[in-house]
Amino acid sequence: MVNVLTTLSFAINPVINAGQAVIFTLSLADGSQVEIIAYNPFIIIDGIGYKCKYEPCEALNHYANELMTREP
């Protein structure tokens, strides 16, 4: 069975002297949640950190900024 994304929430948290971290919480149909923190060039998925290429992580940051500027 494939889990289906039911909701997406996010927050942007400024990191002192270093930019911002974007936190996404994915809620899946089975009730589980996945937390993704993008802090370029790092991404943390459910507490496990990875170093990633600049562009994918920056895309998450850009997406969160776009969501913040949309009207409710």
Buried (B, 14 or more C-beta within 10 A) or exposed (E): EEEEEEEEEBEBEEEEEEEBBBBBBBBBEEEEEEEBBBBBBEBBBEEEEEEBEEEEBBEBBEBBEEBEEEEE
